[in-house]
Structure formats: C-alpha cells, structure tokens
Amino acid sequence: MHQPTDAIVRVLQTDINLRLAEPEALVLLARRARQLQFAKGEYVFHAGEAATHFYLMQRGRVIMSKEAPSGRSFTYLVAGPGMSLSGIACFKDGPRLFTARVVEDATVLSIPSAEFRAWVQDNPAVAIGILGTMGDMLNGAYTRVLDLIDESVETRVVNVLRMLHARLGTDLPLTNSDIAEMTGTSRESAARVVSRLQAAGILSKSRGRITICDPECLSAPSGPFFII
C-alpha cells in the first residue's frame, strides 16, 4: 500500500532519530518505504528470521517477545506509533532475536535494510541519534536485569507500567500474562499485583487492556499496594 510521499514523511518524523534528518533526506527515505497492514494476532516477523527490513510503527500496537527453549516467553517491548521494531537488527548480520506480534490492528512502514543502512550513513545526525538510542537500550537492559535480581515482584510490575506509560500513554493493550513475561514472574503473581493496583484506583483492567488511572502513584513506591 502506498501513500503520497509527504504523508510518509510525516510518519517518519514521528521517530526520535529520523526526524533529525533534513526534509530533503526524509523525502528520499519516504520513496523507499512501503506501508503494510496487519490485523490483531498476525506477526510482522518471527525470531530467527533475517532482518531484511526496517520497520516503523505508524498505527496500532505490537509486542516484541522471545520464547525460551523451555517454552517460557519473555516480553521485551510494547511498541506503538513512532517506535521502530528492533531497528538495531538492521545494522548487524544474523537472525532477529525477537518475534513481533500484533495486539492492535497496525500499520507499519517497511524499508529494505540495505537501503536504510545506506541512508543512515549519508545522514550523520541520524546515525548519532541511533547510537544514543542504542546506549539507552543497553542501560534499559541493565535495569531490567537488576530488577529481576534485586527487586520485588511489586516493584518490577510498577517499573514496567511506569515505563510503558511514558512510552505509550495511559491505554495499554496488555494482559496479566504479558505483565508476567515482562517482569519475569508467574501469571498468578502478576495478577495479584495488578489486582492490588486496581483496588487502589491506580489502574483499571478490562479484557486484554490495562488503563493507567493515576500515573503519579506509579512513582510512589510507598503506596498502599506495597504493604504485604
């Protein structure tokens, strides 16, 4: 599916790094992009596949996850508009680490990896921005590891919800299983914490969706939901 170049440029500008390019450069990139439509439950790509394309979210929600040999799944990221789907994979050889599953009907921009890499090399400001993003991702990975080692289930759940709220807003397409996968705990433990947050009025929950009602309380670890 194709849209006029100026419409694609506006989508590219939602990415924190691509927007650093000059308008003329974004027009060149937009001409290389295709618009793909995905329904809820479909997959953009699977772990193990070659990273042949750079993907940028225009609409909807996608969950990035990895399944271990034991069968246990780990959710790495919930991606919404303006976020790339493991874009760093385009800059290395080897298979993708994560699977991208659509949880809300989505529109995704697709650009061949080789063409995207060549374009980035011609736009130093974007390249520097991507390096900064890689640093943020590494710091985020360290934080997730430390959370899994040192923090309680309650703290891990609240940290994940706070991070997702900052990236995606108040409306999150998540289940208790998704929260469990992101925090390295059981579904039952995640459900207990979510229920306590709901009872405290901090969030509300419906089928396949969590809504943050009181974001400020997510920054208050002394709240009533931490009382055992």
C-alpha positions as CSV (number, residue, x, y, z in Angstrom):
1,M,0.0,0.0,0.0
2,H,1.3,3.4,-1.0
3,Q,0.5,6.9,0.3
4,P,1.7,10.3,-1.1
5,T,5.4,10.9,-0.1
6,D,4.5,13.8,2.2
7,A,2.2,11.6,4.2
8,I,5.0,9.0,4.6
9,V,7.5,11.8,5.6
10,R,5.1,12.8,8.4
11,V,5.2,9.2,9.7
12,L,9.0,9.1,9.5
13,Q,9.2,12.3,11.5
14,T,7.5,10.6,14.5
15,D,10.7,8.6,15.1
16,I,13.0,10.5,17.5
17,N,16.1,9.8,15.3
18,L,14.7,10.0,11.8
19,R,13.3,13.5,12.5
20,L,16.9,14.7,12.8
21,A,17.4,14.4,9.1
22,E,16.9,17.3,6.7
23,P,13.5,17.4,4.9
24,E,15.0,16.5,1.6
25,A,16.7,13.4,3.0
26,L,13.4,12.3,4.6
27,V,11.7,12.6,1.2
28,L,14.4,10.2,-0.3
29,L,13.7,7.7,2.5
30,A,10.0,8.0,2.1
31,R,10.3,7.0,-1.5
32,R,11.8,3.7,-0.3
33,A,9.1,2.9,2.2
34,R,6.0,0.7,1.8
35,Q,3.0,0.7,4.1
36,L,1.9,-2.7,5.4
37,Q,-1.3,-3.5,7.2
38,F,-1.6,-6.2,9.9
39,A,-4.6,-7.4,11.8
40,K,-4.6,-8.3,15.5
41,G,-3.0,-11.7,16.1
42,E,-0.8,-11.5,13.0
43,Y,3.0,-11.4,13.1
44,V,5.3,-8.8,11.5
45,F,8.3,-11.1,11.8
46,H,9.5,-14.1,13.9
47,A,12.6,-14.7,15.9
48,G,15.2,-16.4,13.8
49,E,14.3,-14.7,10.6
50,A,16.8,-12.5,8.7
51,A,16.4,-8.8,9.4
52,T,15.7,-7.9,5.8
53,H,13.7,-4.7,6.6
54,F,13.5,-1.8,8.9
55,Y,10.0,-1.4,10.4
56,L,8.5,1.8,11.9
57,M,5.1,1.8,13.6
58,Q,2.5,4.2,12.2
59,R,-0.6,2.9,14.0
60,G,-1.6,0.2,16.4
61,R,0.4,-1.8,19.0
62,V,2.9,-4.6,18.6
63,I,4.5,-6.8,21.3
64,M,8.1,-7.9,20.9
65,S,8.8,-11.1,22.7
66,K,11.2,-14.1,22.9
67,E,10.4,-17.7,23.7
68,A,13.0,-19.7,25.6
69,P,13.7,-23.4,24.8
70,S,11.8,-24.2,28.0
71,G,8.6,-22.7,26.4
72,R,8.6,-19.7,28.7
73,S,8.1,-16.4,26.9
74,F,9.7,-13.0,27.7
75,T,8.2,-9.8,26.6
76,Y,10.8,-7.2,25.7
77,L,8.8,-4.3,24.4
78,V,5.4,-3.0,23.6
79,A,5.7,-0.8,20.5
80,G,3.3,1.9,19.5
81,P,3.2,4.7,16.9
82,G,6.6,6.3,16.2
83,M,8.6,3.4,17.5
84,S,10.8,1.1,15.4
85,L,10.6,-2.7,15.7
86,S,14.1,-3.8,16.7
87,G,15.6,-1.4,14.2
88,I,19.1,-2.1,15.5
89,A,18.9,-5.6,13.9
90,C,19.2,-3.9,10.5
91,F,22.8,-2.9,11.4
92,K,24.1,-6.4,12.1
93,D,24.4,-9.8,10.5
94,G,22.4,-12.6,11.9
95,P,18.8,-13.5,12.7
96,R,16.3,-11.5,14.6
97,L,16.2,-12.1,18.4
98,F,12.5,-11.2,18.9
99,T,9.1,-12.0,17.5
100,A,6.8,-9.1,16.7
101,R,3.1,-9.9,17.4
102,V,0.3,-7.5,16.6
103,V,-2.0,-6.9,19.5
104,E,-4.0,-4.0,17.9
105,D,-4.6,-3.6,14.2
106,A,-1.4,-2.0,12.9
107,T,0.0,0.0,10.0
108,V,3.8,-0.4,9.7
109,L,6.3,1.3,7.4
110,S,8.8,-1.1,5.8
111,I,12.1,-0.1,4.3
112,P,14.7,-2.7,3.0
113,S,17.6,-2.9,5.5
114,A,20.3,-2.3,3.0
115,E,18.7,0.9,1.7
116,F,18.0,2.0,5.3
117,R,21.7,1.5,6.3
118,A,23.0,3.4,3.3
119,W,20.6,6.3,4.0
120,V,21.7,6.4,7.7
121,Q,25.3,6.6,6.6
122,D,24.5,9.6,4.5
123,N,22.8,11.3,7.5
124,P,25.3,11.7,10.4
125,A,22.8,13.4,12.7
126,V,20.5,10.4,12.4
127,A,23.5,8.0,13.0
128,I,24.5,9.8,16.1
129,G,20.9,9.7,17.4
130,I,20.7,5.9,16.7
131,L,23.9,5.5,18.8
132,G,22.3,7.3,21.6
133,T,19.2,5.1,21.4
134,M,21.5,2.0,21.5
135,G,23.0,3.4,24.7
136,D,19.5,3.9,26.2
137,M,18.6,0.4,25.2
138,L,21.7,-1.0,26.8
139,N,21.0,0.9,30.0
140,G,17.4,-0.3,29.9
141,A,18.5,-3.9,29.6
142,Y,20.8,-3.5,32.6
143,T,17.9,-2.0,34.6
144,R,15.7,-4.9,33.6
145,V,18.3,-7.4,34.7
146,L,18.9,-5.7,38.0
147,D,15.1,-5.6,38.6
148,L,14.9,-9.3,38.0
149,I,17.7,-9.9,40.5
150,D,17.1,-7.4,43.3
151,E,13.6,-6.1,43.2
152,S,10.3,-7.5,44.5
153,V,7.5,-8.5,42.1
154,E,5.5,-5.4,43.1
155,T,8.4,-3.1,42.2
156,R,9.1,-4.9,38.9
157,V,5.4,-4.6,37.9
158,V,5.2,-0.9,38.8
159,N,8.5,-0.2,37.0
160,V,7.2,-1.8,33.8
161,L,3.9,0.0,34.0
162,R,5.7,3.3,34.5
163,M,8.0,2.7,31.5
164,L,5.1,1.7,29.3
165,H,3.0,4.7,30.4
166,A,5.9,7.0,29.5
167,R,6.2,5.5,26.0
168,L,2.6,4.7,25.1
169,G,0.3,6.7,27.3
170,T,-2.5,5.6,29.6
171,D,-4.1,2.9,27.4
172,L,-2.0,-0.3,27.3
173,P,-3.0,-3.5,25.4
174,L,-1.7,-5.9,28.0
175,T,-2.9,-9.0,29.8
176,N,-1.7,-10.4,33.1
177,S,0.4,-12.9,31.1
178,D,2.1,-10.0,29.2
179,I,3.0,-8.3,32.5
180,A,4.3,-11.6,33.9
181,E,6.5,-12.1,30.8
182,M,7.9,-8.6,31.1
183,T,8.7,-8.9,34.8
184,G,10.0,-12.5,34.9
185,T,7.3,-13.7,37.3
186,S,4.3,-16.1,37.2
187,R,1.0,-15.0,35.8
188,E,-0.6,-15.5,39.3
189,S,1.9,-13.2,41.0
190,A,1.5,-10.6,38.3
191,A,-2.3,-10.9,38.6
192,R,-2.2,-10.3,42.3
193,V,-0.2,-7.1,42.0
194,V,-2.4,-5.8,39.2
195,S,-5.5,-6.5,41.3
196,R,-4.0,-4.6,44.2
197,L,-3.2,-1.7,41.9
198,Q,-6.7,-1.8,40.6
199,A,-8.2,-1.9,44.2
200,A,-6.0,1.2,45.0
201,G,-7.5,3.1,42.0
202,I,-4.2,3.3,40.2
203,L,-5.3,1.4,37.2
204,S,-8.4,-0.3,35.7
205,K,-8.5,-3.5,33.8
206,S,-10.7,-5.0,31.1
207,R,-10.2,-7.9,28.8
208,G,-6.8,-7.6,27.1
209,R,-6.3,-4.0,28.3
210,I,-4.9,-2.0,31.2
211,T,-5.6,1.7,31.7
212,I,-3.5,3.8,34.0
213,C,-5.8,6.0,36.0
214,D,-3.4,7.6,38.4
215,P,0.1,7.9,36.8
216,E,1.6,9.8,39.7
217,C,1.0,6.9,42.1
218,L,3.3,4.8,39.9
219,S,6.2,7.0,41.1
220,A,5.3,6.5,44.8
221,P,6.8,3.1,45.9
222,S,5.5,3.7,49.4
223,G,1.9,3.5,48.2
224,P,-0.6,1.1,49.9
225,F,-0.2,-1.6,47.2
226,F,3.3,-2.3,48.6
227,I,2.0,-3.3,52.0
228,I,2.3,-7.0,52.3
